[in-house]
Amino acid sequence: MKKIGLALGAGGARGIAHVAILEALDELNIKPCVISGTSIGAIVGLFYSAGFSTSEMRKILDQIIYGTRSKFWEIHKKSDFVKYFDLLDPTIKTGGLLRGDKLASFLSTKVKVSDFKELKIPFKVLTTDYYEKSQVIIDKGDLLSAVRASYALPFLFAPIEREGKLLIDGGMVNPLPFDVIRNDCDITVAVDVSATNEFPGTPEIPPSYEVLFSSFQIMQSAIVNEKLKTNKPDILIKTNIKGVRVHEFMKAEEILKNSEVYKIELKKKLQKLISV
């Protein structure tokens, strides 16, 4: 059996598509030999490498997004997104609007794994060294701080200090980290959720928070596209979830539904390559 390596890319809310696409592996009874993840890809990769099935991940997603105490739901009910940042653990003095610790705490209560060596599947988390301006691959030691650093989107989430480095979102340098697992597997599968054509032709000037989020998305998509010109995975699933902005996690159900076509695409490509 050929060894499959899985890379889960950055992409904000559209990264929810990873959960649906991973169902292709479950349905084919395939377990990757290694997983890499950046930002939202690191969060999904955390659960999958810890042994969670996609059905279990869907239930947890419901708790995060639709739970009665969900911070996303509270924000969804407000008209001014920025005004209610306080619902997501705000801070101004530590390098970001939000500390991000509440999400990390929630993840720790669900995964209940503290060290990389406890995972069922080897996992590589992509972060960025703020001062060195280079990628940092974390695959050992404290697990939650690594994932927390990987989603530390500049200005939004505070950076993380770890082993003498100041770490921010891995999507700043490597939004689709299939290259870091190439030597660990026979077949590399990369899931790119960074497509940026959300609302083409919309004439209105978007609010400031949307400009911020979308600008990062444009940058990450450009990095991925340049990378793919000279370096390609064996299987590339490139999603195009339309009508969903990078911060619209409340559209989880819509994202999952629209990701079914990409799950089918991955199943077909895997079956073809594995049979060779």
N, C-alpha and C positions, 0 to 999 in steps of 0.2 A: 504493500500500500504506500503510495506516495505521501510524503509529509507535506501538510498544508500550513502555510504561515498566513496570518491575517493581520492586515493593517487597517485601523479605523481612523478616519480623518476628522479634522476640525470642521465646524459648521454651525455652531449655535443650535437653535431649535431643530433645524433640519437634520441634525445628528440623531434625532429620535428614529430616523429611518434605519439606523444601524440595527435596531432591535428587530425590525421586521425582516431585514435582509439576512440576519444571522439565523433566522428560522430555516433558511435553505440548508445550513449545515446540520441543524437538528433533524430535519426531515430526511437527510441523506445519511444520518448517523455518522457524521464526520466530526471529529474533534481536532482542531488545529494543534500543531505541536508548539506553536509560539504565537503570541499576540503582541502587537504594538498599537499604541493609541496616543492621540494628541487632543487635548482639550475635552470636548464632549465625547470624542472617541476614547479618551482615557477613562472617562466615567463608565461608559458602556463596557469597555474592555475590562475594567475592574470587576464588574459583576460576572462577566462571562469567564474570565480566567479563574474566578473563585468557585466556579462550578454551577452557577445559576443557569437554569434553562431559560429560553426566551419567554415562555409562558409565565415564569416567576418574575422575570424582568418587566413584563407588561403590567403585572399586578403592582409592583413597586412603583412603576411609572404613574399608575393611577393614583397611588398614595401621594406622590410628590405633587402632581399637577392638580388633581381633583379632590384631594382630601379636604375635609371640613376645616382644617386648620392650615391648609396649604397657603404659603406666602404668594405663590403664583396666582392663586384664585383671588386673594385679597387685592393684588395689583390689578388683576383683570377687571375687577369691579370698579376701580378708580378711573377717572377720566384723564388724570395727569400722571403718567408713568414716573416721571422724575420726582415729583412731589412725594411719592410714597416709597422711595428707596429705603426709608427707615425700616420697612418691613423685611428687608433682606440684609440685616446686620450692618448698618452703615458705619463708616469711619472716614475721616478726611485726613487724619494725621499720619496714616501708615501707608501712603502711596496709592490709595484707591478709594473709590466711593464706598465700597463694601469690603468687609473683612473676608467674607466667604467661609467663615468658620462654622456657621450653622449648617450649611450644605455638607461640609466635611463631617460634621458630627452626625448628621442624618445617615450619611454613607457608612460610617463606622458602626452604627447600630444595626444596619442591615447586613453588611458583609461579614462583620465580626472576625476579620483577619487583619492582623497588624503588620505582618512582615511578608515580603515578597516570597520567601522560602516556604510559606504556608499555602501558597496558591496551588491549584490543581493543574494549571497551564502556565508555563513561563510567560512573563509579561514584561514588556519594555515601555516605559512611560517617557514621552518626549516633553521636555521643558526647554526654556531658553535662559541662558546666563545673561542677565541684564548688562553687566559691565563688560564681559568678554564678547558679547554680541554673537554668540554661537550656541548651537544646540547642546543640550545635556541629556544623555540617555540614562535613565535610572531604572535599574533592574534588581536592586538589592537594598536591604535595610527597611526603614519605615515606609510603609505602603501609602498611607493616607496623605502624608505630607507631599509625596511625589505627585499623587493625583491632584491634590489641592494646588500645587504649583503649576501643573499642566493646564488648569482652567483659569489661571490668574491673568485674565485679560487686562492689559494695561489701562489704567484710569478707572476701570470698573471694579476689579478685585485687587486687593492689596497683594504685593509680591510675597514670596516665601523665602526665608533664610534657611539654607540647608548646607551643611558641610562647608561653610565659608563662602558660599555662593548666594547671590540674590537672584531668585528664579521667577520667571514670568511665563505666561502662556507659550506652550511649545509651537503653537500655530504661527508665531512670529517668524520662525525660521524653517519649520518642517511640518506643514499642515497635513501631509499625507505620508507617513513614515514607513513605507514599504521597503525602502532601501536598507533600513537598520535590521531587518530580519532576513534578508535575502540569503545569507550564508547559513541560516539555521533551518532551512526547509527546501523542499524540491519545487514547490509551487507557491508563488506569492500571490495573494489575493488582496487587492486594495479597494476600499470603498471610499469614494470621494463625494462628500456632501457639500462642497464649497461653491456650487453654482450660484451666480449672483444676479441673474435676470429675474428678479422678484416681481417688479411691477414696471416693466418697460413702458416708456412713453407717458408716465404720470407727470403732469405739468406742475403740480403743487410742490412748493418747497417743503421738504419733510422736517419734522421736529428735530431738535438738536441731538437727542439720544439716538434717534434712528440714523442720522448722519454718522454718528460715532460708530455704531454697531456695523452699519453697512460698509463703512470705509475699511474696517478691519477685514470684512468679508471679501471686498474687492481685492485687497492686498493678498489675502491667502489664496484666492482663486488664481491670481496672476502668478504667484509662486508655484502653485501646482502645475499650471499650464506650461510654464517654462521648464520645469523639472521633467515633465512628460515628453518633451521634445528630444531628450537625450537619454532618458532612463525610464523604462516602463516595467510595470509588474506583469506577471504571466496572465493574470486576470484583473481587469479594471472594471469596476462598476461605478459609473459616473451618474449620479442622480440629478434630477432636475425637478425638484419639488416646487411647483409654481404657487404663487399666492400666499407664501409663508415667509414672513420676515424673520431675521436672525433671532429676535427676542421673543417670538410668538410661541412659547411653549404650550400655551393653552390650546393650540391647534394640534395637539398630540394625536388625537384620533384621526384627524384628516391626514396628517403626515404618514401615519402607519398604513392607512388605507391606500394612499397614493404610492406607497413603497412596495406594494405587492408585485408590481411589474418587475422591479429590480431583484426581488427575491427569486422570481421565476428565471430571470436572466442569469443569475448566479448559479442556480441549480443546473441549468443547461450547460453552462460553460464548465462547471466542475465535472459533470458527468462525462463530458467530451474529453477533457484533459486526463481524468483519472483512468479512462478506458484505453488510452493510448499506451 
